[in-house]
Amino acid sequence: MNSRERMLAAFDRKPVDRIPTDIWATQEVWDKLRAHFGEGADLLAELHIDGLPGVDAAYIGPRLPEVGPGESVDFWGMRRKRIAHTGGAYDEQTFYPLAAAETIADLDDYAWPTTAWFDYSKMKAQARAARETRAVSCGYMAPFYFHNLLRGLEQSLMDPLVQPEFTHEVIRRISDFFYDHHRQMFEACDGLVDVAQVTDDLGSQTGPLLGMDTYLEFYAPQHKRFIDLCHKFGVRVFHHDDGSCRPFLPVLVEMGIDILNPIQWTCPGMDMRELKNTPVWNSGGGPSSSTRMH
């Protein structure tokens, strides 16, 4: 098997010649690997890692603001600064664009991204080249996480409880962009995308970050909308969720996620053997008895 065949077989719950692998690493790790193997080396090949390359649309929107040394800003207006820690440096968010918003009028004043800010024309060629040897990913839809990033974590956790109407509007506007953007990316790739992320970190190291009622009212409808979009284009759904997210898994499986990453097995409720053998994944009209989490 080559890397593409191996990864797709695992996604589709078919036999593999070995467990497929991927790597998500900090810049310090990549720098050390390049220093070891030499600039220009195929690091995935050197490490026998299958990988899951992504394709994306090119940003052609309004010019982004100037920032100082060590700082960055994205098209959402989120600002980050590189902060040194013991063992490495990380881009810490320093500005949350909607932190001070209080009304729908405040949301109207924000420059929401649109599909007109992106060039989708080169994506098909990128996907065709990538899939010669590897499975191809495209996209990242995370309404809870982007609610956190736009409002700040503490405020975003309070919003559904104290400003439900406002919160619905924030999440709808985030999600409308995600939906339209990913629909155009999938159309541009013309069947060449294997997997997309419909994701959110719903769990902490000890338990859920939000209550089930809040999840079902505010975020689950958008997850379902994104999952259905992926499946409409024949794209598998990859759900990344750190920590202890066990209470949400039956709902996510019933909505149609195909892949769970990671299984953080040291967190409460995330024992790998127990998850693998839980029959609840197949209750309530969800996937068939052949479905198991990977």
N, C-alpha and C positions, 0 to 999 in steps of 0.2 A: 504493500500500500504506500502511496505517496501521502504527503501531509493533507492534501485536500480530501482524498478518499477516506483517510483515517478519521479526520474531524467530522465529516458528514456522516460516516457510519456511527460514530458515537452519538451525534445529535439524533439520529434516527433509530437508536437502540439496536444496532446491528453489531455482529462480531467485529472486533478489530485485532490487528496483529500485535499492537501494544497500546497502552493508554495514551491518547493524544495530549499534547501539552501546549501551554501558552505562557507568556511572561508579561507581567505588568510591573515595571520597575521605575525607580526614581532616576533623575538625570545623573546622579553620582554613580549609580550602578552602570548605566550605559557608557559613561565616560571611562570607567575602569575596564569594561569589556573591550571597548575600542582600543584602549591603550595596550591591552593584553594581546588581542588578535590582530591589531593593525587597522589603520584607517581604511575604510572601504570594504572591510571583510563582511560577509553575510553572517551576522551574529546568530541568527536563528539556525542557520545550517551548521555553524560551528558547534552550537550547543545541542543540536538534534532536537530543537523545539519546533513544533508544527506551526504555531502562530495563527492569528486570525486577522489579517490585514483589513483595514477599513478604507472605504472610498467616501469622498465628501464633495459637496458643491463648493465652488470658489466664492469667497466673499468679494463683492464688487459694490457694496453699499456706501453710505456716507463715510467720509474720511473720519477715522477715529481720532479722538483728542490726543494731543501730545502729552506724554508722561515723563516723569523723571527717571534717572538711572535706577535699574533694578525694579522698575514698576511696569505693569501692563494693564491694558484695558481692552475689553472685548465689545462686540457689537450690542450687547445688552446694557453696556455702561457699567459693568462690574469691574472694579479696580482691585488689583492684587499687587503685593510687594513681596520681594524675595527676602525671607527672614532666615538667618542662620540659626541652626539648632545643633546640638551635639550629634555629630555623625552625618550632617547633611543640611541643605538649605531647601526651604519649601515656599511656594507662592501662597501667601496667606491673604485672604480677602480683606480689604481695608475700606471698601465702600459698597453699600447696598442701595441700589438706585431708587427703590420704592420704600425705603425705611421710614420716611417721613410722610408718606401718603396716608390720607385719612378718608377721602371721599372718592366716589366714582369720577368726579371732575378731575381729581388729582391723577387718576389713571388715564384719563383722556389726554392729559398734558404730557404723558410719557411717550417717548419715541419707540413704540413697539416694533420689533423687526418684522419684515415682510419678505415674501419670496422674491420680490423685485430686487432685493439686495444680494442675490446669488446668481451665479452662472452655473447651470446644470449641464452644459453642452459637452464637457470633457469626461463626464462620469462613466459613460458606457465604455469608452476605451480603457479607462483606468480599471474598471471591474473586469473586463475581458482579459487584460494582462495579468491581474492578480490571481484570477481563478485558474490559470494554467497549472499552478502547483498548490494553491491553498484555497481554503474556503474564504468567502468574501463577506465582510460585515459592512453595514451601512446604517448610520443613524443612531440617535440617542434621544429617547423621549422619557422625561422624568419630571412630571408636574409637581410632586412634593418637593423634590430637591431644588428645583428652580424657584419655587415659592420661598424656600429657605434662603436661596442666594439673592433674591430680589428684595426680600423684606428683613433678612437676618433671622437666625434660627429661633431665638426666643420669641420674637414678634410673630413669626410664621406659625409657631405652635399655639400662640394665644389667639390668633386671628379667627379660626373657626368657632371659638367659644364666645368671643366678644363682638365679632363683626361678621356674622355668617353671610349676609348678602354681599358685602364687600369682598369677602374671601372667595365666594363663588365666581365673582367677576374677575378677580385676579387670576384664578386657576383657569377660567374659560379662555382668557386672552393668551395666557401662556400656551395652553393646549391647542387653541386654534392655529397658532403659528406652527407648533410642532406638527400638527396634522397636515397642513397645507405644504409645509416644507418637505416632509417625508414622502408625501404622495408624489410630489414632483421629482424627488430623487429616485424613487422606485420606478416611476414612468421613464425617467431618463436612462436608467440602467437596463431597462427592457428585459427583465427576467434573469439578470446576471447576479443578483444579490441572494446570498444564502441565508443570512441571519441579520436581525436588527435588534437593538436593545430597547425594550420597554421596561423601564427600570425605576428604582427608587430605593434609597436606604431607609427602610421602615423600622429596622431594628437597631438597638444599642447593644452594648456588650452584655447587658443583663436582662433585657426585655424590650418590648415595643416602644418606639418613640411617640406613638400616638394611639388613641383608643380605636377599637374596631368600628364603633359608630361613626367617628370622625372620618376614618378611612373610607367606609362604605358610602358616606354622603358626598364627600368632597373629591376624593382621588380615584376611587375604584371605577366610576363611570368613564373617566378619561383613560385609565389603563385599558378598559374593555374596548373603548373606541380605537385605541392605537393597536391593540392586539388584532382586532378585526381587520384593520387596514393592512397590517403585515400579511395576514393569512390570505387576504384578497389578492395580493401580489405573489403568493406562493413563498413568502419569506418566513423562516422560522423565528420564533420570539425568544430572545435571550433576556432573562430577568436577573440582573445583578442586585443582590441585597445582602449587605454585610450584617453581622451580628445575629441577635436572637429574633428572628422574624417568623417563628413557627406559627403563631396564630393566623397569619395572613396566607399561609401556603395553600390551604384548601380552596380559598377564594380565588387565588391567582391561578391555580391549576384548573379550576372550573371555568375561569375566563379564557383559558387556552394557552398559557405560557408553555413553551416546549423545553426550556433549559433553565436551570437554577444555578447561579454562580454567586458566591462560593457556598460551600457547606462549611460554615465556621463552627466546627464540631465541638469546640471548647465552650460554646455559649449555651445557656439553658434551652432545652427543647430541640437541640440540633444534632442529637446523636445520629450518626450516619446509618447504622443498621436499623434503628427504629424508623427513621424516615423512609428508608428504602422499602420497608415491609409494611408500611401503614396503609390499610385498605381504604381509609377515608378519602384518598385522592380520587377514588372512582365512584364516590357517592354523589347524589344530587344532580345527576345529568351531566357530569363532567366527562373527562376522557375515558377511553375504554380500559379494560383491565390490564392491557399491555403497557399502559403508561406508567412510568416511574420517574422520579426526579433524578437528574444528573447534574 
